[in-house]
Amino acid sequence: MISLKPLQSLTSEVREGVTEVSIDMWGGYTLVVETIFPNAQIVYDRFHVMQHVNRELNKLRRLVGVTDRGSKYLLLSNGADLDIESQEKLKVILEKSPCLEIAYQLKEELRSIYETSKTLNSAKRKLKKWLISAKLFYQKSAQMISSHLAGICNYFISHATSGVMEGINNKIKLIKRQGYGFTNFENFRLRLLACFSDKKNLSL
């Protein structure tokens, strides 16, 4: 359960001045934003959208029996980031299952929509067209995207993401592991303050 007290302690001027919030599609987050930041436009984070699709793609990989070493990495990676050798390995993997190949192409098409769409309206048209085919291979993701389409399309207004926050959370987890849990909270707090006040330490 999310505690609203820290956010509710903000002044009404600050809360009403927030115009955009990037979040995951979990309903609790949406409720918090609507409750605390009445003037904020909700943007459902693009990386969480792709995460949902990638999970279903990986389930399909296992379902069709593609268990080649490195197949998960090759399928879930951005196609544009693969070198020639990796592209050849991916080609061999996709030839094993026409169903998996189509699902992979749909995943890459969704990524392309995020990368190339210039306006909210053009992105919405492309996403609606994508959903027609995607619902055959990505039932859960397609349903999720369809029900959150307005907030997903809001990304194309200013391209806001929660990537920075995700990065901070990951670094906090890393610091915690390095300190074996930090049983003393004050030591943990001081370590975090030291890390995030020094730009050099942000690359931990």
N, C-alpha and C positions, 0 to 999 in steps of 0.2 A: 504494500500500500504506500502511495506517495504522500509524504508530509508536505502540506502547503504552507506551513508556518514561515519558513525562510523567505518564500516569495511574497507571502502576504505582508511581511514586515517592510517591504519596499513601499515607498510613498506612492500615492495614487498618481502623482505627476509622472513618476518613472514608469509605472506599469502601463499607464495610458499612452506613454510615449513610444512604447515598443510597437513597431509596425510590421515585423516579420519574424517568424520563429521556425527553424528547421528541426523537425522531429521524426522519430520512427512512427510507424502506423498503428502502434498499440493504442487502443482506445483511451487508456489512462492518461497518456501524454496529451492527447487532443483535448480531453476534458480540463486538464490543468491549464493549458494555454487559453482556452475559451473562458475559464473562470478568472484567471489572474490577469491576462493581457487582452482586454476586450477589443482593442483596436488592431490586434496583430493578425496578419495574414499567415495562415498555416501553410508551410511548405513541407511535403513529405520527402524525406531525404532520398536522393537518387541511389545512393550506395546501398540503402536498406532495400529498395525496390529490386535492385540487381541481385542482392543477397538472397531474396526469396526465390527468384527465378533460378539462380545457380543451385540452390538446394534441390529444387525439383529436377533440374537437369542431372544432377549427380545421382538422385534416386533412380532416374530413368537409365542412367549408365549401368548401375548395378542390376536393374531389372532385366536388361537385355543381355546381361552376362559379359559386358566389356570390363575386364579386370586387368588389362595390360598395365605394367608398371608405368607410372607417370600419367596415366590416362585422365585421372581426375584433374590434375594440374593443367594439362593441355586443354581440356574441355572448358574449364572455368576461367582460364586466363583470357585477357583481351586478345583477340586474334591479331590485332595490329602490332602487339608487342612481341609476338613470337618470331624467332629467327628462322632462317630457311630450313635448318635441320628439324626444328620443332614443328614447323608447318608440315613437313613431309611425314613425320611421325603421327601428327594429328590426322592427316589424310588417310593413312593406313587404318587408324582407329575408326574413323567415320565410315569407311568402306565396309565395316563389319555389320553395320546396322543402318539401313535407310531411315528408320524412325529416329534414331539418335542424331543422324546427320541433319534432318529437318529441324529437330529441336535445337541443335547447336546453331544453325543458321538463324533461327528465330531469336535466340539469345543475342547473337551478334547484331541482328537488326534492331533490337531494342537498344542496345548500347549505341548504335549509330544514330538512333533518334535523339538520344541525349547529347551526342557529340555534334550533330549537324543542324538541329532545328534552331532557327533564329528567332521565332516568335512563339508565344503561347498558343495562338490559334493553329499554326502549322503543326506544332507538336501534338496538339489534341487530335487533329485530323489523322496524323500518322499513327498515334497510339490506338485510336478507335479501329483503324484498319488492321493494325497489328493484332489486336485482341480477337478479331474474327478467326484468324488462323491459330493464334496462341492458345485459345481455350481448349483445343484438341490435345495439346501436349502439356500445357501448364494450367491445369484446371484451377488449383488453389490460387496461384499467382495471378491468373487472369481475372478471377473473381475479386481478389483483393485490389488489383489495379483499377478495375472497373468501378468498384465501390468507393475508391479514394481518388478518382480521376482528377477532380478539381484541384485538390491539394497537391497532387503529383505534378500537374501542369503548371502550378504556380512557380515551380523551379525555373521555368523558362523566362520568368520576368527579370530576375536579377541573379539567377544561378546560385542561390544560397544553398549551402550544405552544412551538415553538422560534423564535417570532417575534422575540423580543428579540435572540437570538443572530444571526438573519438580518440584523436591522437593524445590529448592530455590524459584521458582516462587510461589509455594503454600505458603511458609512461608512469602514471601513479601505480598501476598494478605491477610494473616492472620494479619500481623502487621498493614496493612492499615485499616482493619476492627476494630482492637483494638483501633486505634487512630481516629476512626470516620472520616476517609478520609484524615486526615492531610492536612488542607487547606494551611499550611505553608510548602512549599517544603523543605526548609532547615531543619526543624524539622524532616520531614520524612527521609531525607537523613542521618541525624545524628543517627536516631533510627535504620536504616538499618545497618549502619556502626558498631554501638554498638552491634547489634545482631550477625552479621556475623564475628565479630572479637573475639567473646567469644564463644567457643565451647559449653559451658553449655547452652547458649541461643538457640542453633540450634535445641533443642528439644521442642521448643515452641508449 
